[in-house]
Amino acid sequence: MHLNPAFPHLTDFPFDKLRALLKGVDAPAHLKPIGMQIGEPRQATPQLIKDALIEGFSFLDKYPPALGPLALREAIARWLERRYGLPHVDEATEIIPALGTKESLFSLVQALTDRTKPNPLVVLPDPFYQVYEAAVLFSGARTHYISDWADAAKQPDFSNIAPQVWKDVQMLFVCSPDNPTGRVLTLETWKTIFDLSEQYGFIVLSDECYSEIYFEEGKGPIGALEAAHKLGRTRERLIVMGSLSKRSNAPGLRSGYVAGDAKRLKPFLMYRTFNGASMSGMVAHASIAAWKDEAHVVANRAVYSKIFRELTPKLASHIDVTIPDAAFYWWPDVSQFFGGDDTLFVREMYRATGVTALPGTYLGAKLPDGSNPGRGRVRFALVATYDECADAVERIRGFVDRV
Ligand SMILES: Cc1ncc(COP(=O)(O)O)c(C=O)c1O
């Protein structure tokens, strides 16, 4: 059977591994399970989005253009200008609507990898959103990992990558605010990234799907387009991806954008005219309403802010959770328990408390020396209601006291 050679190298999706880990393990019957394993917002999708989606039924009789409607590109461009203080984003050449960041990051790598070069490489953070790796494997490129990514207190050190590696690098993925660490890259780090991109000619793919989940109004995390502007750089070789999934509690809408380097977006658009990933006119209509409204985003943040500010100190007495720079995860080091085995921590925590989290190992790549940068850590997604998260904290405290 002929298959894309990526298949044998794919690992199971983290949530499939988690299902296998917890198979046959019973949570306490008297406790309602609390899922903290998946980064899927659970607050209600705003009514204005639902209303616009229904209005958008009228677009069902048309094939949607790959470039999306002008009104949507305008809404995204103006939002980027407002959010990041950018002088101008060109809706004609610098924006392509996408079906969420997952879809766009995957297709960008397929479209932009140059397979005529002898050793195409893509650099990934590690631990990381596992779709990056699959995207690279399917494109026929190879991965190279930045393995000091796990500690949110430190900015990543790109100097660990040798010049002979950089010379083959065609793309670099970064995630800021990051999943799972919550770390936001600083302007200095962006400068390093842009300098390296200029020196070696690779494209920077910046995953910013958590950009709107932060804890202090008026202090939104810096984005890559903003960093480029502040540093007086052009957008050449810079592509940013954003999404309504987390910002607007609409993961099922499948709506996001790709923005940046017009020269690279042109072939990407051509790729999209063939691959059929155009956004439905109905979804585009709802997305315009979402990008134009900020009130629901502020309200959304207030919920996360209360959860993180009030509950982090309660759990910090038991495990090393901190309020992240942004995004909605705790990412504690739990290596003092169960001999450092995070999968055992998660399994036994589930058995004792009914709380499910994701082992850090499932978010890291196994490196040639057998290590995994996610090992000894656990990711908790604080996406449930305040009361459920508070209940989870009490249960986890009790569990940690016992182990
Ligand atoms: C880092 C990261 N990138 C991309 C995605 C996919 O998000 P979207 O719904 O925008 O496709 C996720 C989802 O959890 C994520 O954590």
The ligand as an ORCA input file, in Angstrom:
! r2SCAN-3c Opt
* xyz 0 1
  C      -0.925     26.067     20.489
  C      -2.184     25.801     19.757
  N      -2.250     26.097     18.461
  C      -3.361     25.874     17.749
  C      -4.483     25.328     18.343
  C      -5.698     25.100     17.488
  O      -6.606     26.117     17.699
  P      -7.714     26.520     16.644
  O      -9.005     26.211     17.293
  O      -7.502     27.974     16.403
  O      -7.480     25.720     15.418
  C      -4.472     25.009     19.703
  C      -5.663     24.418     20.336
  O      -5.711     24.074     21.471
  C      -3.293     25.251     20.427
  O      -3.204     24.960     21.723
*
